[in-house]
Amino acid sequence: MSILSTGPAPLNGGTLTEEPNALKGIGLTKQYGGNTVLHGVDITLKAGTVLGFIGENGAGKSTLSSILAGIKSPDAGEMWLNGTPYAPTGPASALNSGVAIIHQEIKMVPRLSVAENMFLGRWPKKRGRVDTASMAEQAESALAVLGAKIDPRRAVAGLSMAAQQEIEIAKAILRDPSYVIFDEPSASLGQEETEKVLDQIRILRDRGAGVIYISHRLDEISAIADEILCLRDGRRAMAWDTGRVTKDQMIHAMVGREFVYAHQEPEPAQEDVVLEVDGLTRQGVFSDVSFSVRKGEILGMSGLVGAGRTEVVRTLAGADRADAGKVTVEGKAVEIRNVAGAIREGIFMVPEDRKGQGLNLGRSGGENMVLPWENTLTPSGFVTNRTVKRVEREQALELDIRGNLSIPVLFLSGGNQQKVLLAKWLVRKPKVLILDEPTRGVDVGAKAAIYEIVRKLAAEGVAIIVVSSELEEVLGLSHRVLVMAGGRQRGILSRDEALPDRVMELSVP
Amino acid sequence: MPTTNTIGAKAEPGARHNTGSGIGPEPLQARIKQLAKSVPGPVIGLVVICIAMSLLSPYFLTPNNLINVLSQVSYIGMMAVGAALVIILGGIDLSVGSTMALSFMATAFLYKEIGLPFWLAMVCGLILGAFIGLVNGLLVTFGHVQPFIATLATMFAGAGLALYITNGNPVVGFPDWFLGLSRTRLLGIPLQVYLMLLVFILAALWLRYRPSGRQLYAIGGNEEVARLSGISVRLAQARVYVIAGFLAALAGLAVGARLDSAQPTAGSASDLLSVIAAVVIGGASLSGGVGSMFSTFIGLLIIGVLNNGLTLLNVSPNLQPVVIGVVIVLAVISDRGNLPLKRT
């Protein structure tokens, strides 16, 4: 008997039945300070199934999975593992009981070999020395289960994110866990790499493991899940005992109200060309990229991870130097030497990694927003707290940022952080605004708000370039889509031509 | 997961004004806590130490003694300003002590041996200090040498050159007007104390209001974020090492005026460590992005008061560093819960 049923689930629907082949949590509650983030949640993960786990940022997904994986301990509630009480004292103890978690952010020691990373801290020993041969052998067989072609003896440094993700999964397989939690593994992967991860999850499931799969990408959830659990504000919002749930139903459960996800047609762009790029090349990274963006136009950039999209826009924004090529802004040839130079020409970039490249996490919202503009913020050149606060207020109003901006942005939700980052680059009006993965790791509500802002900016005449690994985002927002593969430009499609199949076709090198 | 739910917040437009700290069960208690939090930890530490010292020694709380504390730490203070700037930026400068010794030795040498007018020799010494800073800055920015290693190298080189100039002999006898820096008193306080305070105030204003100063927090917090915001990171780094070198040379003048001699062995390791200790006790983080001039000044006073008080209490000078060590650990541990939000 399952506590997962179609239709709205009762909030206290758990029973104390000891299921022999399941990881079960009953009435799990967690508080931080006076803030309850989990309100007595019940969860059942059956062996041999994939449980899709959805919910907005802050709904409690990560907290719940951390409790199951022994990283955090619940303030109330109990857990059962295969019919016996389960109270892990830490991630290591959870792993010993057979519960593994694969984190969104992969942490590896770059200089150590793949095998050494997989065995980190528990290297097999032979006569007191690390037994590299047996280590490599075991690593190889774990990687082979996934069909991954990675040499376990090479160093991790230089491997792609996708490969590192595979290593992380293989590492979990080594311990032969009966339950595996995937915390947004696809957040930094492209479409094809994600397909691969999904395949690997199916392999795990078919070997009898129970898998929790957390993702914001609802397509993936419907593709992989046998059951779906939706959390909202720390409570079970909805549960389905099938994976065949429409996107609208899932979104409805996540936000608790009807939600317009379908993209509307963008307003037509103007005639004048703002940015013209001709033969842009960075040796060994990308070559011969040529395109133009008109006033009010949104140009999407699509491609698989490693196609060179981010590298192209970074060069335009002055973060990297071009080896060849011509860049023209509003008819004037410009040479971009550094970020300050790009800013002078009106080319601003919202970088892909908001925590590593976009925001100073220890500083307030306002301090982050004024950072690029401090030299010209006031006529006297003195930056006062009052000026910073004024900018913060104006931008919060303009972009509808509802978090507390006077605390370090570290404490804001992903969506609000992304809005602060966007606000930082809208303190001055850009001619060309580059958005690299503008909605990575933000919840659906913030996502819709960001799309709204992007459309509004285009309507105001800003030329916009959107780089995204989410096909739906690129296709939904853009007037035209530039597709890259292997560091080369494969074509520019008009909105009508840019159908998912066609874009995918061009993306495959 | 203390995140703000964007969708949920839409229901209540006033949500933005919520401080996010939650409504405490006992507002009064919360308010007292808030008040206690707004007083920086090092200030509380300083007050506690001062009270303890004045109870233990009748001489401690006399105007003369307190002025004495200030003038004893004034040269450490000038160097601490430079060190704090470097540390906020995410670097470290080990060479301040030997730069102090070398630049004043050079001044003394140019005055006594070459016969330059003293004011010109002084300017040359200051320029030499700034130049050593520039070498540090260039090694760090363009040479990609880690700050610890770059300044370790210039520390050794500087200390060696300071001895080499006069073959290890001290130089004595300077113009009276220069000695006035230490001996002339305004309102009973020696001029060098005013000079140190001026340095602190200028640095604090720069850090708080000028873009080129505020940038240090951004660079120390996350260099890549700063670079992608259009900040010239290398220029800012080089500039700060130059300032640190210049201030070390300035500290050299203060020491020279106090001792009326140029000692090649001035700027010993314990001076360097006192400088870094002042910055760290003030709450700066060696990983960068955190720290302020006010808290560095408090850290400086803590060191000064401890050294002075322990001497008054006849504690062996060999034991005094032990107390400083304990205080550093206490300061860092008590600071851990605070947010890296506070500035000057």
Interface residues (C-beta under 8 A of the other chain):
Chain A: Y32 G33 G34 N35 V37 E56 N57 G58 A59 G60 S62 T63 D233 V255 G256 A317 G318 A319 N338 V339 A340 A342 I343 M349 P351 G356 Q357 G358 L359 N360 L361 G362 R363 S364 L371 P372 E374 N375 L377 G381 F382 V383 T384 A396 I401 R402 G403 N404 I407 P408 F411 L412 S413 G414 G415 N416 K424 D443 G445 A446 A449
Chain B: M1 P2 T3 T4 N5 T6 I7 G8 A9 K10 A15 R16 N18 T19 G20 G22 I23 G24 P25 Y209 R210 P211 R214 Q215 Y217 A218 G221 N222 E224 V225 A226 R227 L228 S229 G230 I231 S232 G289 V290 L339 P340 L341
